[in-house]
Amino acid sequence: MQKNGRWLKPAAFILLIAAVYLLDRRFHWSAYLKNTDAFLQLRHTVDENLPQALLIYIAATVVGCAALALPGMTFALAAGMLFGPVWGSLACLVGTTLGAMLAFLVGRFFLKDAVKPMLEKSRLLKSILFSTSPKSGIILLMITRLVPLFPYNLQNFAYGVTDIGFIRYSALTFVFMLPGVLFFTLGGAGIAEQSNRGVYFAVAAALAVILAVAALVIKKKYLPDAAPIQEGVQDEDTI
C-alpha cells in the first residue's frame, strides 16, 4: 500500500500539468512570448503602461518556467526585445527565478517521494544529487545553470527531488542564471533596436566568450570524463 501510495503525488502532478496546459490553451498565457500578434500588443503596452507590461511578462514567464515546454532562451530574448537590456534583464531574471522556485516546490511536493528512491539506487547519482556537503549544491547549480547539460525547465523540477534547501536553491539560481540572461537579453535588444545594435551584439559576444571559457573550466574541474561516468553507471544497479 505504501509503495502504491508513493505514486499518488506523481499522478496528481501529471494531472496538474495537464490542467495548466488546458488552461493555457483556453487563456493563451504563453502567447505573449511566442505569438506575433500578442507580442506586438504587449510591446504596445510597454509604451502605454510599463509596470503592467512587466507584470504580464513576468506572469507569462512564471507559467512558462513551471508548466510549459518553452526553451529557456525564449524568455530572455522576448524580454530584451520588449523592454531593452536593463528592464529586460531585470524582468527576465525575476520571472525565471520565480518560475524556477515554483517548479522546485512542485517537484519537491509531487515527485520527490517517488523519484528519489530510484535515483539513490545508483551510488554515482546519489553522491552527485544527494551529497550532504554544502558545497555540492553550489557546484551542481553552478554547472547546470552555466553549462546547458539538460533542458532548463527539466532542471527546475529535478532540483526539487534533491536535498538542496529552497532558500539556497533560489539564491544560487538567481546568481548563476544572470550571465545567460544578460547574454540573450542583449541579443534580443540588439534585434529590436537598430540604433544600439552594434553595442548590444558586441557585449553579448564578449559574454559568450566568457561563458564558453567558464564552461570549459567547469567541465575540466568538476565534471568527470564521459568514460568513467559510463563505467560507473554500468557498475551500479540499474535505475
C-alpha positions in Angstrom: 0.0 0.0 0.0 2.8 2.4 0.9 4.6 1.6 -2.3 1.5 2.3 -4.4 0.8 5.5 -2.4 4.2 6.8 -3.5 2.8 7.3 -7.0 -0.3 9.3 -5.9 1.6 12.6 -5.9 3.3 12.0 -9.3 -0.1 11.1 -10.7 -1.5 14.3 -9.2 1.4 16.2 -10.7 0.6 14.9 -14.2 -3.0 16.0 -13.8 -1.9 19.4 -12.6 0.4 19.9 -15.6 -2.4 18.7 -17.9 -4.8 21.2 -16.2 -2.3 24.1 -16.7 -1.8 23.1 -20.3 -5.6 23.1 -21.0 -5.9 26.5 -19.2 -3.1 27.9 -21.3 -4.9 26.7 -24.5 -8.0 28.5 -23.2 -6.5 31.7 -22.0 -3.3 31.9 -24.2 -0.9 32.8 -21.4 2.2 31.7 -23.3 1.0 33.5 -26.4 2.7 36.7 -25.1 6.0 35.0 -25.6 5.6 33.2 -28.9 2.6 34.7 -30.8 3.4 37.6 -33.0 0.1 39.5 -32.6 0.1 39.1 -28.8 3.8 40.1 -28.7 3.1 43.3 -30.6 0.2 44.0 -28.3 2.4 43.6 -25.3 5.0 45.8 -26.9 2.3 48.5 -27.3 1.5 48.1 -23.6 5.2 48.8 -22.8 4.8 52.3 -24.3 1.4 52.9 -22.6 1.9 51.2 -19.2 5.4 49.8 -18.4 4.5 48.4 -15.0 1.5 46.5 -16.4 3.6 45.2 -19.3 6.3 44.0 -16.8 3.7 42.2 -14.7 2.2 40.5 -17.8 5.6 39.4 -19.0 6.7 38.1 -15.5 3.4 36.2 -15.1 3.8 34.6 -18.6 7.4 33.7 -17.8 6.5 32.1 -14.4 3.9 29.9 -16.2 6.3 29.1 -18.9 9.0 28.0 -16.5 6.7 26.0 -14.3 4.4 24.3 -16.7 5.1 24.9 -20.4 7.9 23.4 -22.5 9.3 26.7 -23.8 13.1 26.9 -24.3 14.8 29.0 -21.6 16.3 31.5 -24.0 12.8 32.4 -25.2 12.1 34.4 -22.0 15.3 36.4 -22.2 15.1 37.1 -26.0 11.5 38.3 -25.5 12.5 40.5 -22.6 15.3 42.1 -24.5 13.0 42.9 -27.5 10.2 44.2 -25.3 12.0 46.2 -22.6 15.6 46.7 -23.7 18.7 45.4 -21.9 18.2 46.9 -18.4 14.5 46.4 -17.7 14.5 43.3 -19.9 17.3 41.6 -17.9 15.7 42.5 -14.6 12.2 41.3 -15.6 13.6 38.1 -17.1 15.7 37.3 -14.1 12.8 37.9 -11.7 10.4 35.9 -13.8 12.6 33.0 -14.5 13.8 32.8 -10.8 10.2 32.9 -9.6 9.2 30.2 -12.2 12.2 28.1 -11.1 11.2 28.4 -7.5 7.6 27.4 -8.2 8.8 24.4 -10.3 11.2 23.4 -7.5 8.3 23.4 -5.0 6.1 21.4 -7.3 8.9 18.9 -7.9 9.6 18.6 -4.2 6.0 18.1 -3.2 4.8 15.9 -6.0 7.9 14.0 -7.3 10.5 13.5 -4.5 8.9 10.6 -2.7 8.6 8.6 -5.9 11.8 9.6 -7.8 14.4 10.0 -5.1 14.4 6.2 -4.1 15.0 5.3 -7.8 17.9 7.7 -8.1 19.5 6.6 -4.9 19.9 3.0 -6.3 22.9 4.4 -8.2 25.8 5.3 -5.9 27.0 7.7 -8.6 23.8 9.7 -8.8 23.3 9.5 -5.1 26.8 11.1 -4.5 26.1 13.8 -7.0 22.5 14.7 -6.2 22.2 13.9 -2.5 25.5 14.8 -1.0 25.5 16.3 2.5 28.3 18.7 1.6 27.1 22.3 1.4 29.5 22.9 -1.5 27.9 20.1 -3.6 24.7 22.1 -4.1 26.6 25.2 -5.1 28.7 23.3 -7.6 25.8 21.4 -9.0 23.7 24.6 -9.6 26.7 26.4 -11.0 27.4 23.6 -13.5 23.8 23.1 -14.7 22.9 26.8 -14.8 26.1 27.9 -16.7 26.7 24.7 -18.7 23.5 23.6 -20.6 23.6 19.9 -19.7 19.8 19.3 -19.9 16.8 21.5 -20.5 16.1 24.5 -18.3 12.5 23.5 -17.5 13.6 20.0 -16.5 16.3 21.4 -14.2 13.7 23.3 -12.2 11.7 20.2 -11.4 14.7 18.0 -10.9 16.2 20.1 -8.1 13.0 19.6 -6.1 14.0 15.9 -5.9 17.4 16.7 -4.5 18.2 17.6 -0.9 19.2 21.2 -1.6 17.4 23.7 0.5 14.8 26.0 -1.0 16.5 29.3 0.0 19.9 28.2 -1.1 18.5 26.9 -4.4 16.6 30.2 -5.0 19.6 32.5 -4.3 22.0 30.4 -6.3 19.6 30.1 -9.2 19.3 33.9 -9.3 23.1 34.4 -9.3 24.1 31.7 -11.8 21.3 32.5 -14.3 22.5 36.1 -14.5 25.2 35.7 -17.2 22.9 33.7 -19.5 20.1 36.1 -19.0 22.3 39.0 -19.9 23.6 37.3 -23.0 20.2 36.5 -24.5 18.6 39.7 -23.3 21.3 41.8 -25.0 20.8 39.7 -28.1 17.1 40.4 -28.1 17.6 44.1 -27.5 20.0 44.2 -30.4 17.4 42.6 -32.7 14.8 45.1 -31.7 16.9 48.3 -31.6 18.8 49.4 -34.6 20.5 52.4 -33.0 22.5 50.5 -30.4 22.6 47.1 -32.2 26.4 47.1 -32.6 27.0 47.8 -28.9 24.5 45.2 -27.7 25.9 42.5 -30.0 29.4 43.3 -29.0 28.7 43.0 -25.3 26.7 39.8 -26.0 29.7 38.4 -27.9 32.0 39.2 -25.1 29.7 37.4 -22.6 29.5 34.4 -25.0 33.3 34.1 -24.8 33.3 34.4 -21.1 30.6 31.8 -20.7 32.4 29.5 -23.1 35.6 29.7 -21.2 33.7 29.3 -17.9 32.1 26.2 -19.3 35.4 24.6 -20.3 36.9 25.4 -16.8 33.9 24.0 -15.0 33.8 20.8 -17.2 37.5 20.2 -16.6 37.4 20.9 -12.9 34.1 19.4 -11.8 32.7 17.1 -14.4 34.3 13.6 -14.7 35.2 12.3 -18.1 32.4 10.6 -20.1 34.0 7.1 -20.0 34.4 6.9 -16.2 30.8 8.1 -15.8 29.6 5.4 -18.1 31.7 2.7 -16.4 30.5 3.9 -13.0 26.9 3.7 -14.1 27.4 0.2 -15.5 28.8 -0.9 -12.2 25.8 0.3 -10.3 22.3 -1.2 -10.0 20.0 0.0 -12.8 17.5 2.7 -12.1 
